[in-house]
Amino acid sequence: MDLMKRLLQEEDGQGLVEYTMVIMLVAMVFWLGVRDTNIAGHLVNAWTKVTTCVTSPFSCTA
């Protein structure tokens, strides 16, 4: 019974739980925002353009 009273009264670690919940909420909102986009495809295309421009700068089209 003393353990239960102590768990209800003490607030040690409460901040850690709150920060974890905020991080999870932000991660979930980010995931919902980008789940239907083609970010990976766009990044691959952009990186291919950068690689092409670095290897042969005269054939580069911006």
Buried (B, 14 or more C-beta within 10 A) or exposed (E): EEEEEEEEEEEEEEEEEEEEEEEEEEEEEEEEEEEEEEEEEEEEEEEEEEEEBEEEEEEEEE
